[in-house]
Amino acid sequence: MTELSARLETAGRLLKLLSLLQTPREWPGGELAERLEVSLRTVRRDVERLRELGYPVRATMGAIGGYRLVAGAAMPPLLLDDEEAVAIAVGLRAGAAQAVAGIEEASVRALAKLEQVLPSRLRQRVGALGAATEPMLAWERPTVAPETLTTVAGAITGHERLRFGYRSHDGTASDRLVEPHRLVSAGRRWYLVAYDCERGDWRTFRMDRVSGPARTGVRVPPRQLPADDAATFVTQQLSALARTYRAVVTLHAPAAQVAGRVGDGPGDVEPIDDNSCLVRSHTDTLEWLAVRLATLGCDFEVHEPPELAEYLRALGERVTRAVTAAS
């Protein structure tokens, strides 16, 4: 056997051993030797090689002892078979589409990494399964294809310029060339923070309005974002576009009773006396504030804005009609 052949055989055996050890169980040395068709001495030597590569393999002594892969200080590369890779990719696609706090962006990053190394036969299986299934959501919301998110995520990671079609809120279509910075998951929507090359400024793009994203292959150095982070930038952009109402309301309840349940911060609830307080709040959704006030369990008077008072009046009339019809 040549030196090259011996190295290839050792590498193949290590991969097979690693695949076995990643099954969460204790593996007796004799069983590993039988599976690998080698001696116990070779198994011990291969285990040492895996440890040198950063895989934390623990050995236990005794009649029922053996080898087990345990958690380490860092996560070494995983070895997945075809079925496991497809299962993880499908799960990550589902995670990217859900509104679970914190999981969507991590799912997209992981999915972009996994799909980059998936063989074409597995990418086709994952794509076919995704096309043949549809999640049942508890609310209607704009959807973004996982392929769109992973393409953009790949361009962000590679610091590549990105081209795509974009449809603005009034339906105007345009072609964009951008330097993508970050994807931001905000509630039920995805946003791309990017530097628009043709407009010479930073922009926020709703991903459900993006079509046909394509990486150009042109790498550029990262630009400095004019905000602490991408999430802050998106918040600032959305706040600038949204209409904001300044609400002033007297609540007939102690300030301590309603603190944290209404208002934007601790200083927005001011005691008037032991049984009432004044609330100052900013909102872009009168409906939300009206329902919040109505469910506090106390009387209140609205001083401003008049739109809030009018909405509450109309809401009260609808509730009254509903109660009258039911009696």
NUSEZA-208585 format. One line per field, with one value per residue: z negated, x negated, y of N, C-alpha, C in turn; residue in three letters; residue number from 0. Coordinates in steps of 0.2 Angstrom, whole numbers, plus 5000, padded with zeros to 4 digits. Each point is the difference from the previous one (the first is absolute). Example, Ala and Ser with C-alpha at 12.3 -4.5 7.8 and 13.67 -1.06 7.14 Angstrom:
2
nz = [4961:5004]
nx = [4934:5002]
ny = [4972:5005]
caz = [5000:4999]
cax = [5004:4996]
cay = [5006:5006]
cz = [5000:4997]
cx = [4996:5004]
cy = [5006:5005]
type = [ALA:SER]
seq = [0:1]
END
This chain:
327
nz = [5000:5004:4999:5007:5002:4996:5002:5006:4999:4997:5005:5004:4997:5000:5006:5001:4997:5003:5006:4998:4998:5006:5000:4997:4999:4995:5003:4998:4998:4998:4998:4998:4997:4998:4998:4997:4998:4994:4997:4994:5001:5006:4996:4995:5005:5003:4994:4999:5006:4998:4995:5004:5004:4994:5001:4995:5001:4996:4996:5000:4994:5000:4997:4998:4999:5002:5006:4999:5005:4996:4996:5004:5000:5006:5005:5000:5006:5002:4999:5005:4999:5006:4996:4996:5006:5003:4994:4999:5007:5000:4994:5003:5006:4996:4997:5006:5001:4994:4996:4999:4995:5004:5002:5002:4997:4994:5001:5002:4995:4996:5003:5000:4994:4998:5003:4997:4995:5000:5001:5007:4999:4994:5003:5005:4996:4998:5007:5002:4994:5001:5006:4997:4996:4996:4996:4995:5001:4994:5004:5003:5004:5002:5005:4998:5006:4997:5007:5000:4994:5002:5006:4997:4996:5005:5003:4995:4999:5007:4997:5003:5005:5000:5005:5000:5001:5000:4996:5000:4995:5005:5000:4999:5006:4998:5004:4995:4999:4995:4995:5000:4995:4999:4998:5000:4996:5002:4995:5004:5001:5006:4998:5006:4996:5005:5003:5003:5004:5003:4994:4999:4997:4993:5001:4998:5002:5001:4997:4998:5001:4998:5006:5002:4994:5002:4998:5000:4994:5000:4997:4995:4998:4994:5000:4997:4996:5002:4996:4994:5002:5004:4994:4997:5005:5000:4994:5001:5005:4997:4995:5004:5002:4994:5000:4996:4995:4997:4996:4997:4995:4997:4996:4998:4999:4995:5000:4994:5000:5004:4996:5006:4999:5000:5006:5002:4994:4995:5003:5004:4994:5000:4994:5000:4998:4994:5004:5002:5006:5003:5006:5002:5006:5003:5005:5004:4995:5002:5004:5000:5000:5004:5003:5000:5002:5004:5000:4998:5001:5002:4997:5006:5001:5006:5000:5003:5006:5003:5004:4994:4998:5006:5000:4994:5002:5006:4996:4996:5005:5003:4994:4999:5007:4999:4994:5003:5005:4996:4997]
nx = [4996:5001:4995:5001:5000:4995:4998:5002:4997:4995:4999:5001:4996:4996:5002:4999:4994:4999:5003:4997:4995:5002:5001:5005:4994:4999:4994:5001:4994:5002:5006:4996:4996:5006:5003:4995:5001:4999:4994:5000:4994:5003:5005:4996:4996:5005:5001:4994:5000:5006:4998:4995:5005:5001:5001:5005:4996:5005:4995:5004:4998:4998:5004:5003:4994:4997:5002:5000:5003:4996:5004:4997:4994:4999:5004:4998:4997:5006:5001:5003:5004:5002:5003:4995:4997:5004:5000:4993:4999:5005:4997:4994:5003:5002:4994:4997:5005:4998:5005:4996:5000:4996:5005:5004:4997:5000:5007:5001:4996:5003:5006:4998:4997:5006:5004:4995:5000:5007:4999:4999:4999:4997:4997:5000:4998:4996:4998:5000:4997:4996:4999:4999:4997:5004:4997:5004:5000:4999:4996:5003:4995:4996:4999:4994:4998:4999:5001:5005:5002:4999:5003:5004:5002:5000:5003:5004:5000:5001:5004:5005:4999:5006:5003:5005:5006:5003:5005:5000:5001:4999:4996:4996:4999:4994:4994:4998:4995:4999:4998:5002:5003:5007:5003:5006:5002:5006:5002:5005:4995:4997:4994:4998:4995:4999:4994:5005:4996:5006:5003:4995:5004:5001:5003:5006:5000:5007:4998:5006:4996:4995:4998:4999:4999:4994:4996:4997:4997:5003:4994:5002:4995:5001:5006:4999:5004:5005:4999:5002:5006:5000:5001:4996:4997:5002:4999:4994:4999:5002:4997:4996:5001:5000:5007:4998:5004:5000:5000:5005:5000:5006:4997:5006:4994:4997:4995:4999:5007:4999:4995:4997:5007:4998:4999:4995:5000:4995:4998:5003:4999:5004:4998:5007:5003:5002:5005:4995:4999:4995:5002:4994:5003:4995:5004:4998:5003:5005:5001:4993:4999:5005:4998:4994:5002:5003:4994:4999:5006:5000:5003:5001:4997:5002:4994:4996:5000:5003:4995:4996:5002:4999:4994:4999:5002:4997:4994:5001:5002:4995:4996:5003:4999:4994:5000:5003:4997:4996:5003]
ny = [4994:5005:5005:5002:4994:4999:5006:4998:4994:5003:5005:4995:4997:5006:5001:4993:5000:5006:4997:4994:5004:5003:4993:5003:4996:4996:5001:4994:4999:4995:5004:5005:4996:4997:5006:5002:4993:5002:5001:4998:4998:4998:4998:4998:4998:4997:4998:4999:4997:4997:4998:4998:4998:5000:4994:5002:4995:4998:4997:4995:4998:4994:4995:5006:5001:5006:5002:5006:5003:5004:5004:5005:5003:4997:5002:4993:4999:5000:4993:5002:4995:4997:4995:5000:5001:4996:4996:5002:4999:4995:4998:5001:4997:4996:5000:5000:4996:4999:5002:4996:5003:5002:4996:5005:5005:4997:4998:5006:5003:4996:5002:5007:4998:4997:5004:5004:4995:5001:4993:5000:4993:5002:5005:4995:4995:5005:5003:4994:4998:5006:4999:4994:5004:5001:5004:4998:5006:5002:5003:5005:4999:5005:4996:4997:4999:4994:4998:5005:4998:4994:5002:5004:4995:4996:5005:5000:4993:4999:5005:4997:5004:5002:4997:5004:4997:5006:4998:5006:5004:5004:4995:5005:4997:4997:5001:4996:5004:4995:5003:4994:5003:5000:4994:5003:4996:5003:4996:5002:5005:4999:5003:5003:5000:5004:5001:5005:4996:5000:4999:4996:4996:4999:4993:5000:4994:5000:4994:5001:5006:4996:5000:4994:5000:5003:4996:5006:4998:5006:4999:5002:5005:4997:5003:5006:4996:5005:4994:4999:4998:4994:4997:5004:4999:4994:5000:5004:4996:4995:5003:5001:4994:4997:5000:5004:4997:5006:4995:5004:4996:5002:4996:4997:4999:4997:5004:4997:5001:5005:5001:5001:5002:5006:5004:5004:5003:4999:5005:4995:4997:5005:4999:5000:4995:4998:5002:5004:5000:5003:4998:5000:4999:4997:5000:4995:4997:5004:4995:4999:5007:5000:4994:5002:5006:4997:4997:5006:5000:5006:5005:5004:5005:5001:5003:4996:4998:5004:4998:5000:5006:5002:4997:5002:5006:4999:4999:5005:5003:4997:5001:5006:5001:4997:5004:5006:4998:4999:5005]
caz = [5000:5001:4994:5001:4999:4993:4998:5002:4996:4993:5000:5001:4994:4995:5002:4998:4993:4997:5001:4995:4994:4999:4997:4993:4996:4998:5005:4998:5005:5004:5005:5004:5004:5004:5006:5004:5002:4998:4993:4994:5000:5006:4998:4995:5003:5004:4996:4998:5006:5000:4994:5003:5005:4996:4999:4993:4999:4993:5000:4993:4999:4997:5004:5005:5003:5008:5003:5001:5001:4996:5002:4999:4999:5006:5004:5006:5006:5000:5006:5001:5006:5004:4997:4994:5003:5002:4995:4997:5005:4999:4994:5000:5004:4996:4995:5003:5002:4994:4997:4994:4999:5000:5004:5007:5003:4999:5005:5007:5000:5000:5006:5005:5000:5002:5007:5004:5001:5002:5007:5004:4999:4994:5001:5003:4995:4995:5003:5002:4994:4998:5005:5000:4993:4998:4993:4998:4996:4996:5003:5007:5000:5006:5000:5004:5001:4997:5005:5000:4993:5000:5005:4997:4994:5003:5002:4994:4998:5004:5002:5008:5003:5001:5004:4999:5002:4994:5001:4995:4997:5005:5005:5005:5000:5001:4999:4995:4999:4993:4996:4994:4993:4995:5001:4993:4999:4995:5000:5006:5006:5001:5003:5002:4999:5005:5003:5007:5004:5005:4997:4995:4994:4997:5001:4997:5005:4998:5004:5004:5006:5004:5005:5004:4997:5003:4998:5006:5000:4998:4993:4998:4993:4996:4999:4993:5000:4996:4994:4996:5003:5005:4997:4998:5006:5003:4995:5001:5006:4999:4996:5004:5005:4997:4997:4993:4996:4993:4996:4993:4997:4993:4997:4993:4997:4998:5005:4999:5003:5007:5002:5003:5004:5004:5000:5003:4996:4993:4999:5004:4995:4994:4995:4999:4993:4999:5003:5007:5003:5007:5004:5006:5004:5008:5003:5007:5001:4995:4998:4995:4994:4998:4997:4994:4995:4999:4996:4994:4994:4997:5004:5002:5005:5005:5001:5007:5006:5002:5003:4995:4997:5005:5001:4994:5001:5005:4997:4995:5003:5003:4994:4997:5004:4999:4994:5001:5005:4996:4994]
cax = [5004:4996:5002:5007:5005:5001:5003:5007:5004:5000:5005:5007:5001:5002:5006:5005:5000:5003:5007:5002:5000:5005:5006:4999:5000:4994:4998:4995:4994:5000:5005:4997:4995:5004:5003:4994:4995:4993:4998:5002:4995:5001:5006:4997:4996:5005:5004:4995:5000:5006:4999:4995:5004:5005:5006:4999:5002:4999:4999:5001:4997:5005:5003:5005:4997:4999:4998:5005:4999:5004:4999:4993:5000:5001:5004:4996:5005:5005:5000:5007:5002:5005:5007:4999:4999:5007:5005:4998:5001:5007:5002:4998:5005:5006:4998:4999:5007:5004:4999:4997:4995:4993:4998:5000:4993:4995:5002:4998:4993:4998:5002:4995:4994:5001:5002:4994:4996:5004:5000:5006:5005:5003:5003:5006:5005:5002:5004:5006:5004:5002:5005:5006:5003:5002:5002:5006:4999:5005:5002:4998:4994:4996:4995:4994:4997:4994:4994:4999:4996:4993:4996:4998:4995:4993:4997:4998:4994:4994:4999:5001:5006:5006:5005:5007:5006:5003:5006:5001:5007:5005:5000:4995:4994:4994:4994:4995:4993:4998:4995:5004:4997:5003:5007:5003:5007:5003:5007:5002:4996:4993:4997:4993:4996:4995:4998:5002:4995:5002:5002:4995:5002:5003:5007:5003:5004:5004:4998:5006:5001:4994:5001:4994:4993:4995:4993:4996:4993:4995:4999:4999:4999:5006:5001:5002:5007:5001:5004:4996:5001:5005:5006:5001:5001:5007:5005:5000:5003:5008:5003:5000:5006:5006:5003:5000:5004:4999:5006:5000:5006:5000:5002:5003:4997:4994:4995:4997:5004:5000:4993:4998:5005:5002:4995:4994:4995:5002:5002:5007:5006:4999:5006:5003:5001:4999:5004:5000:4993:5000:4996:4998:4997:5000:5002:5002:5006:5005:5004:4997:5000:5007:5001:4996:5003:5007:5000:4997:5005:5001:5003:4995:5002:4995:4999:4998:5002:5007:5001:5001:5007:5005:5000:5003:5007:5002:5000:5005:5006:5000:5001:5007:5005:4999:5003:5007:5002:4999:5004]
cay = [5006:5006:5004:5004:4996:4999:5006:5000:4995:5002:5005:4997:4996:5005:5003:4995:5000:5006:4999:4996:5003:5005:4997:5001:4994:4997:4995:4995:5000:4994:5001:5004:4996:4996:5004:5003:4995:5002:4997:5005:5005:5005:5004:5004:5005:5005:5005:5005:5005:5004:5005:5005:5004:5004:4996:4997:4993:4998:4993:4998:4994:4995:4995:5003:5006:5001:5007:5004:5007:5005:5008:5003:5008:5002:4995:4998:4998:4995:4996:4998:4996:5004:5001:5005:5006:5002:5002:5006:5005:5001:5003:5007:5004:5001:5005:5007:5003:5001:5007:4998:5006:4999:4993:5001:5002:4995:4995:5002:4999:4992:4997:5002:4996:4993:4999:5001:4994:4994:4998:5002:4995:5002:5007:4999:4997:5005:5004:4996:4999:5006:5002:4996:5001:5007:5001:5004:5005:5003:5007:5002:5004:4999:4994:5000:4993:4999:5001:5007:5002:4997:5003:5006:4998:4998:5006:5004:4997:5001:5007:5001:5004:4996:5003:4997:5005:5002:5003:5005:4999:5002:4995:5002:4995:5003:4996:5003:4997:5002:4996:4998:5000:4995:4998:5001:4997:5004:4998:4996:5002:5000:5006:5000:5007:5000:5006:5000:5003:5005:5006:5003:5000:4994:4999:4994:4997:4995:4994:4997:5004:4999:4995:4998:5002:4996:5002:5002:4997:5006:5000:5007:5000:5002:5007:5001:5002:5006:4999:4995:4993:5000:5000:5007:5004:4999:5003:5007:5001:4999:5005:5006:4999:4999:5006:4999:5004:5001:4999:5002:4997:4999:4993:5000:4995:5002:4999:4994:4994:5000:5001:4994:4998:5005:5005:4997:4999:5002:5007:5002:4999:5005:5000:5006:4999:4993:4996:5002:5001:5003:4996:5003:4995:5001:4994:5000:4996:5002:4994:4996:5004:5000:4994:5000:5004:4997:4994:5001:4999:5006:5006:5004:5006:5001:5007:5000:5004:5000:4994:4994:5001:4998:4993:4997:5001:4996:4993:4999:5000:4993:4995:5001:4996:4993:4998:5000:4995:4993:5000]
cz = [5000:4994:5001:4999:4992:4997:5001:4996:4993:5000:5001:4993:4994:5001:4998:4992:4997:5001:4995:4993:4999:4999:4992:4996:4999:5005:4997:5005:5004:5006:5006:5005:5005:5006:5005:5003:4999:4993:4995:5000:5005:4998:4995:5004:5004:4995:4998:5006:5000:4994:5002:5004:4996:4998:4993:4999:4993:5000:4992:4999:4997:5006:5005:5002:5007:5001:5001:5002:4996:5002:4998:4999:5007:5004:5006:5006:4999:5006:5001:5006:5004:4997:4995:5003:5003:4995:4997:5004:5000:4994:5000:5004:4996:4995:5003:5001:4994:4996:4992:4998:5000:5004:5008:5004:4999:5005:5007:5000:5001:5006:5006:5000:5002:5007:5005:5001:5002:5007:5004:4999:4994:5001:5004:4996:4995:5003:5002:4994:4998:5005:4999:4993:4999:4993:4999:4995:4996:5002:5007:5000:5006:4999:5004:5001:4997:5004:5000:4995:5001:5005:4997:4994:5003:5003:4994:4997:5004:5002:5007:5001:5002:5005:4999:5003:4993:5002:4994:4997:5004:5007:5006:5000:5002:4999:4995:5001:4993:4997:4993:4994:4995:5002:4992:5000:4995:5000:5005:5006:4999:5004:5001:4999:5005:5002:5007:5004:5005:4996:4995:4993:4997:5001:4996:5005:4997:5004:5004:5006:5004:5005:5003:4997:5004:4997:5006:5000:4999:4993:4998:4992:4996:4999:4993:5000:4996:4994:4996:5003:5005:4998:4998:5007:5003:4995:5002:5007:5000:4996:5004:5005:4997:4997:4992:4997:4993:4996:4993:4997:4992:4998:4993:4997:4997:5005:5000:5003:5007:5003:5004:5005:5005:5000:5004:4995:4993:4999:5003:4995:4994:4995:4999:4992:4998:5004:5008:5003:5007:5004:5007:5004:5008:5003:5008:5001:4995:4998:4994:4993:4998:4996:4993:4994:4998:4995:4994:4994:4996:5005:5002:5004:5005:5001:5007:5002:5001:5004:4996:4997:5005:5002:4994:5000:5004:4998:4995:5003:5003:4995:4998:5005:5000:4994:5001:5004:4996:4995:5003]
cx = [4996:5002:5006:5006:5001:5003:5007:5004:5001:5006:5007:5002:5002:5007:5006:5000:5004:5007:5003:5000:5005:5007:5000:5001:4993:4998:4994:4994:5001:5005:4998:4995:5003:5003:4994:4996:4993:4999:5002:4994:5000:5006:4997:4996:5004:5004:4995:4999:5006:4999:4995:5003:5005:5006:4999:5003:4998:5000:5002:4998:5006:5003:5005:4997:4999:4999:5007:4998:5004:4999:4994:5001:5002:5004:4995:5005:5004:4999:5008:5001:5005:5006:4999:4999:5006:5004:4998:5002:5007:5002:4997:5004:5006:4999:5000:5007:5004:4998:4998:4994:4993:4998:5000:4993:4995:5001:4997:4992:4998:5002:4996:4994:5001:5001:4994:4996:5004:4999:5006:5006:5004:5004:5007:5005:5003:5005:5007:5005:5003:5006:5007:5004:5002:5002:5006:4999:5006:5003:4997:4994:4996:4995:4994:4998:4993:4994:4998:4996:4993:4996:4997:4995:4993:4997:4997:4994:4994:4998:5000:5006:5006:5004:5007:5005:5003:5007:5002:5008:5005:5000:4995:4994:4994:4995:4995:4993:4998:4994:5004:4996:5002:5007:5002:5007:5003:5008:5001:4997:4993:4998:4993:4997:4995:4998:5002:4995:5002:5003:4995:5002:5002:5007:5002:5005:5004:4999:5006:5001:4994:5001:4993:4993:4995:4993:4996:4993:4995:5000:4998:4999:5007:5000:5002:5007:5001:5005:4996:5000:5006:5008:5002:5001:5007:5005:5000:5004:5007:5003:5000:5006:5007:5003:5000:5005:4998:5006:4999:5007:4999:5003:5002:4997:4993:4994:4996:5004:4999:4993:4998:5005:5002:4994:4994:4994:5002:5002:5006:5006:4998:5006:5003:5002:5000:5005:5001:4994:5001:4995:4999:4996:5000:5002:5002:5006:5005:5004:4997:5001:5007:5002:4996:5004:5007:4999:4995:5004:5001:5003:4994:5003:4994:5000:4997:4997:5008:5002:5001:5007:5005:5000:5003:5008:5004:5000:5005:5007:5001:5001:5007:5005:4999:5003:5007:5003:5000:5005:5008]
cy = [5006:5005:5004:4995:4999:5006:5001:4995:5003:5006:4997:4997:5005:5003:4995:5000:5006:5000:4996:5003:5006:4998:5000:4994:4998:4994:4996:5000:4994:5000:5005:4997:4995:5004:5002:4995:5001:4997:5005:5005:5006:5004:5005:5006:5005:5004:5005:5005:5005:5006:5005:5005:5004:4996:4998:4993:4998:4992:4998:4992:4995:4996:5003:5007:5000:5007:5004:5007:5005:5007:5002:5007:5003:4995:4998:4999:4994:4996:4997:4995:5004:5002:5005:5007:5003:5002:5006:5006:5002:5004:5007:5005:5001:5005:5007:5003:5001:5006:4998:5005:4997:4994:5001:5002:4994:4994:5002:4999:4993:4997:5002:4996:4993:5000:5001:4994:4994:4998:5002:4996:5002:5006:4999:4997:5005:5004:4997:5000:5007:5002:4996:5001:5007:5001:5003:5005:5003:5007:5000:5004:5000:4994:5002:4993:4999:5001:5007:5002:4997:5003:5007:4999:4999:5006:5004:4997:5001:5007:5002:5004:4996:5004:4997:5005:5002:5004:5005:4999:5003:4996:5002:4995:5003:4994:5003:4996:5003:4996:4998:4999:4995:4999:5001:4997:5005:4998:4995:5001:4999:5007:4999:5007:5000:5007:5000:5004:5005:5006:5003:5001:4994:5000:4994:4997:4994:4994:4997:5004:4999:4994:4998:5002:4996:5003:5002:4997:5006:5001:5008:5000:5003:5008:5001:5002:5006:4999:4995:4993:5001:5000:5007:5004:4998:5003:5007:5001:4999:5005:5007:5000:5000:5007:4999:5005:5001:5000:5002:4997:5000:4994:5001:4994:5002:4999:4994:4994:5000:5001:4993:4997:5005:5005:4997:4999:5002:5007:5002:5000:5005:5000:5007:5000:4992:4996:5002:5002:5003:4996:5004:4994:5002:4993:5002:4996:5001:4994:4997:5004:5000:4994:4999:5004:4997:4994:5001:4999:5006:5005:5004:5006:5001:5008:5001:4994:4999:4993:4994:5000:4998:4992:4996:5001:4995:4992:4999:4999:4993:4995:5000:4997:4993:4997:5000:4995:4993:5000:4999]
type = [MET:THR:GLU:LEU:SER:ALA:ARG:LEU:GLU:THR:ALA:GLY:ARG:LEU:LEU:LYS:LEU:LEU:SER:LEU:LEU:GLN:THR:PRO:ARG:GLU:TRP:PRO:GLY:GLY:GLU:LEU:ALA:GLU:ARG:LEU:GLU:VAL:SER:LEU:ARG:THR:VAL:ARG:ARG:ASP:VAL:GLU:ARG:LEU:ARG:GLU:LEU:GLY:TYR:PRO:VAL:ARG:ALA:THR:MET:GLY:ALA:ILE:GLY:GLY:TYR:ARG:LEU:VAL:ALA:GLY:ALA:ALA:MET:PRO:PRO:LEU:LEU:LEU:ASP:ASP:GLU:GLU:ALA:VAL:ALA:ILE:ALA:VAL:GLY:LEU:ARG:ALA:GLY:ALA:ALA:GLN:ALA:VAL:ALA:GLY:ILE:GLU:GLU:ALA:SER:VAL:ARG:ALA:LEU:ALA:LYS:LEU:GLU:GLN:VAL:LEU:PRO:SER:ARG:LEU:ARG:GLN:ARG:VAL:GLY:ALA:LEU:GLY:ALA:ALA:THR:GLU:PRO:MET:LEU:ALA:TRP:GLU:ARG:PRO:THR:VAL:ALA:PRO:GLU:THR:LEU:THR:THR:VAL:ALA:GLY:ALA:ILE:THR:GLY:HIS:GLU:ARG:LEU:ARG:PHE:GLY:TYR:ARG:SER:HIS:ASP:GLY:THR:ALA:SER:ASP:ARG:LEU:VAL:GLU:PRO:HIS:ARG:LEU:VAL:SER:ALA:GLY:ARG:ARG:TRP:TYR:LEU:VAL:ALA:TYR:ASP:CYS:GLU:ARG:GLY:ASP:TRP:ARG:THR:PHE:ARG:MET:ASP:ARG:VAL:SER:GLY:PRO:ALA:ARG:THR:GLY:VAL:ARG:VAL:PRO:PRO:ARG:GLN:LEU:PRO:ALA:ASP:ASP:ALA:ALA:THR:PHE:VAL:THR:GLN:GLN:LEU:SER:ALA:LEU:ALA:ARG:THR:TYR:ARG:ALA:VAL:VAL:THR:LEU:HIS:ALA:PRO:ALA:ALA:GLN:VAL:ALA:GLY:ARG:VAL:GLY:ASP:GLY:PRO:GLY:ASP:VAL:GLU:PRO:ILE:ASP:ASP:ASN:SER:CYS:LEU:VAL:ARG:SER:HIS:THR:ASP:THR:LEU:GLU:TRP:LEU:ALA:VAL:ARG:LEU:ALA:THR:LEU:GLY:CYS:ASP:PHE:GLU:VAL:HIS:GLU:PRO:PRO:GLU:LEU:ALA:GLU:TYR:LEU:ARG:ALA:LEU:GLY:GLU:ARG:VAL:THR:ARG:ALA:VAL:THR:ALA:ALA:SER]
seq = [0:1:2:3:4:5:6:7:8:9:10:11:12:13:14:15:16:17:18:19:20:21:22:23:24:25:26:27:28:29:30:31:32:33:34:35:36:37:38:39:40:41:42:43:44:45:46:47:48:49:50:51:52:53:54:55:56:57:58:59:60:61:62:63:64:65:66:67:68:69:70:71:72:73:74:75:76:77:78:79:80:81:82:83:84:85:86:87:88:89:90:91:92:93:94:95:96:97:98:99:100:101:102:103:104:105:106:107:108:109:110:111:112:113:114:115:116:117:118:119:120:121:122:123:124:125:126:127:128:129:130:131:132:133:134:135:136:137:138:139:140:141:142:143:144:145:146:147:148:149:150:151:152:153:154:155:156:157:158:159:160:161:162:163:164:165:166:167:168:169:170:171:172:173:174:175:176:177:178:179:180:181:182:183:184:185:186:187:188:189:190:191:192:193:194:195:196:197:198:199:200:201:202:203:204:205:206:207:208:209:210:211:212:213:214:215:216:217:218:219:220:221:222:223:224:225:226:227:228:229:230:231:232:233:234:235:236:237:238:239:240:241:242:243:244:245:246:247:248:249:250:251:252:253:254:255:256:257:258:259:260:261:262:263:264:265:266:267:268:269:270:271:272:273:274:275:276:277:278:279:280:281:282:283:284:285:286:287:288:289:290:291:292:293:294:295:296:297:298:299:300:301:302:303:304:305:306:307:308:309:310:311:312:313:314:315:316:317:318:319:320:321:322:323:324:325:326]
END
